[in-house]
Amino acid sequence: MNKTVASAYLFVALSCCVPLSNAEQVTTSFVPNSGAYIGLGFGANSTQFNDQQLQATGISTATNMSNGNVSTGTAGGPPVGIGMSSNNSISPSIQAGYFQKFQESTYLWGAKFSYSYMGGSSSTTNRILIPQYGTYPSGASFTGNAVAASYQKTIKNQISLIPYFGQSFDRSTIYFGVGPTISQVNTKINNLIGFADLNGVRTDVSGTPQSFSATQWAYGGAAMLGGTYFLDKAWFLDFSYSYAMTQNKISNYYSTFDNPGTTTSYKGSLIGSSTGTATIQTIGLTVNKLF
């Protein structure tokens, strides 16, 4: 009888201990089932401006100061390619997002909106030579070129919206996403002068050097691979790598010139355009607060 009672007590004790043991083995994940967040940080960027092309056309009216004769000429040519080196920079960034685990799963979905200020650094190519070919109304032809001291490209601001999918662990997540971007791109052509070879003489037609600038918003897309690490249930670090590309967009330029001279005076217009894309690779780190 005593053995039976003792066995019963042992069975009850073991029965109570087994759930307790299992409960002790279950760890609570720091990653919540869902949450909205906002974060601040920085990105290390490598920007490459690709397929850059510059075209220039000059329209001029030449007045002979001794006899008053007037002649008009136009000179232009096909776009010339401009090679540019990559540009490295550090940019501050802010992001806001939301994620949610799928029901009874460690997998999750989410989306984040990011803004980066990238306007502190430019990529520059010096001394740009643009060959030109022109004609007079009489049909006579001449050659020339437009010379610019430098050609500069800058991405000032970049905004992205990245939907993503990932998987959560005890204190971390990994994710991958693809989404649209919009980038503010600035192009500068510095100190351009239009020259022509007139009767075998190299002649400064447009006079004082002129500079041109154009700023446009260019759409694009980005792919992102990242991971998070939760410091506690309210704060986490977000590490990411992204590869973004902008669309090829045309920037147009126009100005007039007045170049008086003792023997010949020139007046006219300078007309040009530039095109090109950009690729931006970014390694980012942000500190984020969950709400």
C-alpha positions as CSV (number, residue, x, y, z in Angstrom):
1,M,0.0,0.0,0.0
2,N,2.8,2.4,0.9
3,K,4.5,1.6,-2.4
4,T,1.4,2.4,-4.3
5,V,0.9,5.8,-2.6
6,A,4.6,6.7,-3.1
7,S,4.4,5.8,-6.8
8,A,1.3,8.0,-7.2
9,Y,3.0,10.9,-5.5
10,L,6.1,10.4,-7.8
11,F,3.8,10.4,-10.9
12,V,2.1,13.6,-9.9
13,A,5.4,15.3,-9.1
14,L,6.9,14.3,-12.5
15,S,3.7,15.4,-14.3
16,C,4.0,18.8,-12.7
17,C,7.7,19.1,-13.4
18,V,7.5,18.2,-17.1
19,P,5.4,21.3,-18.1
20,L,7.6,23.4,-15.9
21,S,10.7,22.1,-17.5
22,N,9.3,22.7,-21.0
23,A,8.3,26.2,-19.9
24,E,11.8,26.9,-18.8
25,Q,13.1,25.8,-22.2
26,V,10.9,28.2,-24.1
27,T,12.6,31.6,-24.7
28,T,10.7,34.8,-25.4
29,S,11.7,36.5,-28.6
30,F,12.8,40.1,-28.5
31,V,11.2,40.5,-31.9
32,P,7.5,41.4,-31.5
33,N,4.8,40.1,-33.8
34,S,4.4,43.6,-35.3
35,G,5.6,47.1,-34.8
36,A,6.1,50.5,-36.3
37,Y,9.4,52.2,-36.0
38,I,11.5,55.3,-36.8
39,G,15.3,55.5,-37.0
40,L,18.3,57.7,-37.5
41,G,21.7,56.8,-38.8
42,F,24.1,57.2,-41.7
43,G,25.1,55.6,-45.0
44,A,28.5,55.1,-46.7
45,N,27.9,55.6,-50.4
46,S,29.7,54.8,-53.6
47,T,28.1,56.7,-56.6
48,Q,29.0,56.1,-60.2
49,F,27.6,58.3,-63.0
50,N,27.3,56.3,-66.1
51,D,26.6,57.0,-69.8
52,Q,27.2,60.7,-69.4
53,Q,26.8,62.6,-72.7
54,L,27.0,66.3,-73.4
55,Q,25.9,68.2,-76.5
56,A,26.3,71.8,-77.4
57,T,25.1,74.1,-80.3
58,G,26.1,77.7,-81.0
59,I,24.1,80.2,-83.1
60,S,26.0,83.4,-83.8
61,T,25.6,86.6,-85.7
62,A,28.9,88.2,-86.7
63,T,29.1,92.0,-87.5
64,N,32.1,93.4,-89.3
65,M,32.9,96.6,-87.5
66,S,34.6,98.3,-90.4
67,N,31.9,97.9,-93.1
68,G,28.8,96.7,-91.1
69,N,28.4,93.4,-93.0
70,V,26.5,90.8,-91.0
71,S,26.7,87.0,-91.3
72,T,25.0,84.3,-89.4
73,G,26.4,80.8,-88.6
74,T,25.4,77.7,-86.7
75,A,27.7,75.1,-85.2
76,G,26.9,71.9,-83.5
77,G,27.7,68.3,-83.4
78,P,26.8,64.9,-81.9
79,P,26.9,64.3,-78.1
80,V,30.3,63.4,-76.6
81,G,30.7,60.8,-73.9
82,I,32.2,61.9,-70.6
83,G,33.9,59.4,-68.3
84,M,33.5,60.0,-64.6
85,S,35.2,58.3,-61.6
86,S,33.2,57.0,-58.7
87,N,32.4,59.3,-55.8
88,N,32.5,58.2,-52.1
89,S,30.5,60.0,-49.4
90,I,28.9,59.7,-46.0
91,S,25.3,60.8,-45.7
92,P,22.9,61.2,-42.8
93,S,19.6,59.3,-43.1
94,I,16.2,58.9,-41.5
95,Q,13.8,56.0,-41.9
96,A,10.3,55.0,-40.8
97,G,8.7,51.6,-41.3
98,Y,6.4,48.8,-40.2
99,F,6.7,45.0,-40.0
100,Q,4.5,42.1,-39.1
101,K,5.0,38.4,-38.7
102,F,2.8,36.0,-40.6
103,Q,0.4,34.2,-38.3
104,E,2.1,31.5,-36.2
105,S,5.3,31.9,-38.2
106,T,8.8,33.3,-37.9
107,Y,8.5,34.8,-41.4
108,L,7.5,38.5,-41.7
109,W,6.7,41.2,-44.2
110,G,7.2,45.0,-43.9
111,A,8.1,48.2,-45.7
112,K,10.3,51.2,-44.9
113,F,10.5,54.7,-46.1
114,S,14.1,56.2,-46.2
115,Y,15.5,59.6,-46.8
116,S,19.2,60.4,-47.3
117,Y,20.9,63.7,-47.7
118,M,23.8,63.1,-50.2
119,G,24.6,66.6,-51.4
120,G,28.0,67.1,-49.8
121,S,30.2,65.6,-52.5
122,S,30.4,65.8,-56.3
123,S,32.0,63.8,-59.1
124,T,34.0,66.1,-61.5
125,T,35.7,65.6,-64.9
126,N,37.9,68.5,-65.9
127,R,38.4,70.0,-69.4
128,I,35.6,68.9,-71.7
129,L,36.1,69.3,-75.4
130,I,33.0,69.2,-77.6
131,P,33.8,69.2,-81.4
132,Q,31.4,71.2,-83.6
133,Y,30.7,71.6,-87.3
134,G,29.1,74.7,-88.7
135,T,27.9,76.4,-91.9
136,Y,27.3,79.9,-93.1
137,P,24.1,80.8,-95.1
138,S,26.3,80.9,-98.2
139,G,27.0,77.2,-97.7
140,A,30.6,77.6,-96.6
141,S,31.6,75.3,-93.8
142,F,33.8,75.7,-90.7
143,T,34.8,73.7,-87.7
144,G,35.1,74.6,-84.0
145,N,34.6,73.3,-80.5
146,A,33.0,74.2,-77.2
147,V,35.4,73.9,-74.2
148,A,34.2,73.6,-70.6
149,A,36.5,73.8,-67.7
150,S,34.7,71.0,-65.9
151,Y,31.6,68.8,-65.8
152,Q,30.1,68.0,-62.4
153,K,27.4,65.6,-61.2
154,T,25.9,65.5,-57.7
155,I,23.0,63.5,-56.1
156,K,21.7,65.9,-53.4
157,N,18.8,63.9,-52.0
158,Q,17.5,60.3,-52.3
159,I,14.2,58.9,-51.2
160,S,13.2,55.2,-51.3
161,L,10.2,53.1,-50.4
162,I,11.2,49.4,-49.9
163,P,8.7,46.6,-49.3
164,Y,10.5,43.6,-47.9
165,F,10.1,40.0,-46.7
166,G,12.2,38.3,-44.0
167,Q,12.6,35.9,-41.1
168,S,12.8,36.6,-37.4
169,F,15.0,34.9,-34.8
170,D,15.3,35.4,-31.0
171,R,17.0,38.8,-31.2
172,S,17.3,39.5,-34.9
173,T,15.8,39.5,-38.3
174,I,17.1,39.2,-41.9
175,Y,15.2,40.7,-44.9
176,F,15.3,41.4,-48.6
177,G,13.3,44.0,-50.5
178,V,12.9,45.8,-53.8
179,G,11.2,49.2,-54.4
180,P,11.2,52.6,-56.1
181,T,13.5,55.5,-55.5
182,I,13.5,59.2,-56.5
183,S,16.8,61.1,-56.5
184,Q,17.6,64.8,-56.9
185,V,20.4,65.1,-59.4
186,N,22.4,68.2,-60.1
187,T,24.5,68.8,-63.2
188,K,26.9,71.7,-63.7
189,I,28.9,72.7,-66.7
190,N,31.5,75.2,-65.6
191,N,33.2,78.0,-67.7
192,L,32.2,77.1,-71.2
193,I,33.5,79.0,-74.2
194,G,32.5,78.5,-77.8
195,F,35.4,78.6,-80.3
196,A,35.4,78.5,-84.2
197,D,38.1,78.1,-86.7
198,L,37.3,81.1,-89.1
199,N,39.5,81.4,-92.1
200,G,42.2,79.4,-90.4
201,V,42.1,81.5,-87.2
202,R,41.0,80.0,-83.9
203,T,38.4,82.5,-82.7
204,D,36.7,83.0,-79.3
205,V,33.1,83.5,-80.5
206,S,31.0,83.4,-77.3
207,G,33.4,85.6,-75.2
208,T,33.2,85.5,-71.4
209,P,33.0,81.9,-70.0
210,Q,29.6,80.9,-69.0
211,S,28.4,78.2,-66.5
212,F,25.2,76.2,-66.6
213,S,23.3,74.2,-63.9
214,A,20.3,72.0,-63.9
215,T,18.6,70.1,-61.1
216,Q,16.1,67.4,-61.7
217,W,14.3,64.6,-59.8
218,A,15.0,61.2,-61.4
219,Y,13.0,58.1,-60.7
220,G,14.7,54.7,-60.2
221,G,14.7,51.5,-58.3
222,A,16.7,49.8,-55.5
223,A,17.3,46.3,-54.2
224,M,18.1,46.0,-50.5
225,L,19.5,43.2,-48.2
226,G,19.5,43.8,-44.5
227,G,19.3,42.6,-41.0
228,T,18.3,43.9,-37.5
229,Y,19.5,43.2,-34.0
230,F,17.3,44.0,-31.1
231,L,19.0,45.6,-28.1
232,D,15.8,45.1,-26.1
233,K,12.1,45.0,-27.0
234,A,12.0,48.7,-27.8
235,W,15.3,49.5,-29.6
236,F,17.1,47.8,-32.5
237,L,19.9,48.3,-34.9
238,D,19.3,48.0,-38.7
239,F,22.1,47.1,-41.0
240,S,21.5,47.2,-44.8
241,Y,23.2,47.1,-48.2
242,S,21.4,48.7,-51.2
243,Y,22.0,49.0,-54.9
244,A,20.0,51.7,-56.6
245,M,19.9,53.0,-60.2
246,T,18.3,56.2,-61.6
247,Q,16.6,56.7,-64.9
248,N,18.4,58.3,-67.9
249,K,17.0,61.9,-67.9
250,I,17.8,64.9,-70.2
251,S,18.9,68.3,-68.8
252,N,18.6,71.3,-71.1
253,Y,20.7,74.5,-71.1
254,Y,20.3,77.9,-72.8
255,S,22.0,81.3,-72.6
256,T,22.8,84.3,-74.8
257,F,26.1,85.9,-75.4
258,D,27.4,89.3,-76.5
259,N,31.1,89.4,-77.4
260,P,32.1,92.9,-78.8
261,G,35.3,93.2,-80.7
262,T,37.4,95.8,-82.5
263,T,37.2,94.2,-85.9
264,T,34.2,91.7,-85.5
265,S,31.4,91.7,-82.9
266,Y,29.5,88.4,-82.1
267,K,26.1,87.9,-80.6
268,G,24.1,84.7,-80.3
269,S,22.9,81.8,-78.2
270,L,24.4,78.8,-76.6
271,I,22.1,75.7,-76.5
272,G,23.0,72.3,-75.0
273,S,21.8,69.2,-73.2
274,S,23.2,66.4,-71.1
275,T,22.1,62.9,-70.3
276,G,23.2,60.0,-68.0
277,T,22.3,57.6,-65.2
278,A,23.7,57.0,-61.8
279,T,24.2,53.9,-59.7
280,I,24.4,54.2,-55.9
281,Q,25.7,51.5,-53.6
282,T,25.0,52.2,-49.9
283,I,26.0,50.4,-46.6
284,G,23.7,51.8,-43.9
285,L,23.3,51.7,-40.2
286,T,20.4,53.1,-38.2
287,V,19.3,53.1,-34.6
288,N,15.5,52.5,-34.4
289,K,12.7,52.9,-31.8
290,L,9.7,50.7,-31.9
291,F,6.2,52.0,-31.1
